[in-house]
Amino acid sequence: MRLPVLLLAPLTLALVLQNGAQAAPLAAHHALYTLSLNTAHEQNVTEAHGTMTYDVVDTCTAWTTAQHLVIDLTNKDGQEVHMVSDYATMESKDGTHLDFHTRQVTDQAVTAQLDGSAALEHSGGRGHADFTSPEKKTVLLPEGTLLPMAHTGALLDAAVAGRKFLSVPLFDGTGIDGAQDTFVTVENWHAATPQKWAALSPLASGRVHIAFFDRGSAAETPDYEIGMQYFVNGVADGLAMDFGDFAMDGKLQTLDMHPPHC
């Protein structure tokens, strides 16, 4: 099973929005989420729980991200499965270069590992991804491709500007076949309301849903889906993560904001 990457990166650029407003400051941060089972499709999974940490660091010329996802589940036969997924990137702030490392372990066996880099002519342009593992391979990336940080920037830009839908190809380094198509739906974007976390209380937010499809596929059902309450600085809560066989909810338990230093 391919575990999806949570796209919670902050804005990569100071975006000037269609309504003349400017996006919130960048938000380097550390977040810890607890995960619980929501739905088991076809009853293949009877129990599931886990944790996920997500770290964003501002290196001044690039953003680095690290996601550590742990899921323990029990299937309908009573077998317990322990899955760990690690994902790390460094993306230039102009959205043209990405170094990526993905590793998935199931019950101490490495079930997936991808390493390499990607380059675009410009953010939203064509380019290529060069894989070094599991094999040396180059994949062309189509016109319109965004890297993860730039993808989140475009998503939040659309939300603040009042757009409800966004459809763009994304390359994040989690699949050997290259870019995926994404379809983003923004629901109920609203002004700031009181939050548990003081850093989030002054910020606008809304529900965002992202569906991921293999390019060229005629399938009407996405490969996987992520929903969340997304704040304009790129922090999220209220996760809804659909892995295909089962779906999990994620609740923000710890949030540490890192002040700007560049």
Residue pairs with C-beta under 8 A, 6 or more apart in sequence:
1 83
1 243
1 244
1 245
2 104
2 112
2 174
2 175
2 223
2 224
3 69
3 71
3 83
3 85
3 104
3 243
4 174
4 212
4 224
4 226
4 241
4 243
5 67
5 87
5 102
5 148
5 172
5 174
6 52
6 54
6 67
6 69
6 226
6 236
6 239
6 241
7 148
7 151
7 152
7 155
7 172
7 210
7 226
8 31
8 54
8 56
8 152
8 228
8 234
8 235
8 236
9 56
9 63
9 65
9 91
9 148
9 149
9 151
9 152
9 234
10 26
10 27
10 28
10 29
10 56
10 63
10 149
10 152
10 233
10 234
10 235
11 23
11 24
11 26
11 149
11 152
11 153
11 156
11 157
11 233
11 234
12 63
12 91
12 93
12 94
12 95
12 123
12 149
12 150
12 152
12 153
13 93
13 94
13 95
13 150
13 153
14 22
14 23
15 22
15 23
15 153
15 156
15 157
16 22
17 23
17 157
17 160
17 161
18 161
18 162
19 160
19 161
19 162
21 160
23 153
23 156
23 157
23 160
23 232
24 203
24 231
24 232
24 233
25 233
25 260
26 58
26 233
26 234
26 260
27 56
27 233
27 234
27 235
27 257
28 56
28 57
28 58
28 63
28 257
28 258
28 260
29 55
29 56
29 235
29 255
29 256
29 257
29 258
30 53
30 54
30 55
30 56
30 254
30 255
30 256
30 258
31 53
31 54
31 55
31 235
31 236
31 252
31 254
31 255
31 256
32 51
32 52
32 53
32 252
32 253
32 254
32 255
33 51
33 52
33 53
33 54
33 239
33 250
33 251
33 252
33 253
34 49
34 50
34 51
34 250
34 251
34 253
35 48
35 49
35 50
35 51
35 52
35 71
35 239
35 241
35 248
35 249
35 250
36 48
36 49
36 248
36 249
36 251
37 45
37 47
37 48
37 49
37 73
37 246
37 247
37 248
37 249
38 240
38 246
38 247
38 248
38 249
39 246
39 247
40 46
40 48
40 245
40 246
41 244
41 245
41 246
41 247
42 245
43 76
44 75
44 76
44 245
44 246
45 73
45 74
45 75
45 76
45 245
45 246
46 74
46 75
46 76
47 73
47 74
48 71
48 72
48 73
48 74
48 246
48 248
49 71
49 72
49 73
50 69
50 70
50 71
50 72
50 248
51 69
51 70
52 67
52 68
52 69
52 70
52 250
53 66
53 67
53 68
54 65
54 66
54 67
55 64
55 65
55 66
55 67
56 63
56 64
56 65
56 234
56 258
57 63
57 64
57 65
57 258
58 258
58 260
58 261
58 262
59 90
60 261
60 262
61 92
61 93
62 90
62 91
62 92
62 93
63 89
63 90
63 91
63 93
63 149
64 88
64 89
64 90
64 91
65 87
65 88
65 89
65 91
65 148
65 149
66 86
66 87
66 88
67 85
67 86
67 87
67 88
68 84
68 85
68 86
69 83
69 84
69 85
69 86
69 87
70 82
70 83
70 84
71 82
71 83
71 248
72 80
72 81
72 82
72 83
73 80
73 81
73 83
73 246
74 80
74 81
75 81
81 106
81 107
82 106
82 107
82 108
83 104
83 105
83 106
83 107
84 104
84 105
84 106
85 102
85 103
85 104
85 105
86 101
86 102
86 103
86 104
87 100
87 101
87 102
87 103
87 173
87 174
88 100
88 101
89 98
89 99
89 100
89 101
89 148
89 172
89 173
90 98
90 99
91 97
91 98
91 99
91 147
91 148
91 149
91 150
92 98
93 149
94 122
94 123
95 120
95 122
95 123
95 124
95 146
95 147
95 149
95 150
95 153
96 119
96 120
96 121
96 122
96 123
96 127
96 147
97 117
97 118
97 119
97 120
97 147
98 117
98 118
98 119
98 147
98 148
98 171
98 172
98 173
99 116
99 117
100 114
100 115
100 116
100 117
100 118
100 172
100 173
100 174
101 114
101 115
101 173
102 112
102 113
102 114
102 115
102 173
102 174
103 110
103 112
103 113
104 110
104 111
104 112
104 113
105 111
113 133
113 134
114 131
114 133
114 134
114 173
114 174
114 175
114 176
115 131
115 132
115 133
116 129
116 130
116 131
116 132
116 133
116 173
117 129
117 130
118 127
118 128
118 129
118 130
118 141
118 147
118 171
118 173
119 127
119 128
120 126
120 127
120 141
120 145
120 147
121 127
123 146
123 147
123 150
124 144
124 145
124 146
124 150
124 168
125 143
125 144
125 145
126 140
126 141
126 142
126 143
126 145
127 140
127 141
127 145
128 138
128 139
128 140
128 141
129 138
129 139
129 141
129 171
129 173
129 178
130 136
130 137
130 138
131 137
131 138
131 139
131 176
134 176
137 176
139 176
139 177
139 178
140 178
141 169
141 171
141 178
141 179
142 169
142 179
142 215
144 168
144 169
145 168
145 169
145 170
145 171
145 179
146 154
146 168
146 169
146 170
146 171
147 170
147 171
147 172
148 170
148 172
151 168
151 170
151 172
151 182
152 234
154 166
154 168
155 166
155 184
155 186
155 208
155 210
155 230
156 230
156 232
156 234
158 165
158 166
158 184
158 186
159 186
159 189
159 206
159 208
159 230
159 232
160 189
160 204
160 232
162 189
163 186
164 185
164 186
164 187
165 183
165 184
165 185
165 186
166 182
166 183
166 184
166 186
167 181
167 182
167 183
167 184
168 181
168 182
169 179
169 180
169 181
169 182
169 215
170 179
170 180
170 181
170 182
170 212
171 178
171 179
171 180
172 180
177 214
177 215
178 215
179 215
180 212
180 213
180 214
180 215
180 223
181 212
181 213
181 214
181 215
182 210
182 211
182 212
182 213
183 210
183 211
183 213
183 222
184 208
184 209
184 210
185 208
185 209
185 210
185 211
186 206
186 207
186 208
187 206
187 207
187 208
187 209
188 206
188 207
189 204
189 205
189 206
190 204
190 205
190 206
191 204
192 201
192 202
192 203
192 204
192 205
193 201
193 205
194 201
195 201
197 235
197 252
197 255
199 233
199 235
199 255
199 257
200 231
200 233
200 235
200 237
200 255
203 231
203 232
203 233
204 231
204 232
205 229
205 230
205 231
205 232
206 229
206 230
207 227
207 228
207 229
207 230
207 238
208 227
208 228
208 229
208 230
209 225
209 226
209 227
210 225
210 226
210 227
211 222
211 225
212 222
212 223
212 224
212 225
213 219
213 222
213 223
214 223
223 244
224 241
224 242
224 243
224 244
225 240
225 241
225 242
226 239
226 240
226 241
226 242
227 238
227 239
227 240
227 241
228 236
228 237
228 238
228 239
228 240
228 250
229 236
229 237
229 238
230 236
231 237
235 252
235 255
236 252
237 251
237 252
238 249
238 250
238 251
238 252
239 248
239 249
239 250
239 251
240 247
240 248
240 249
240 250
241 247
241 248
241 249
241 250
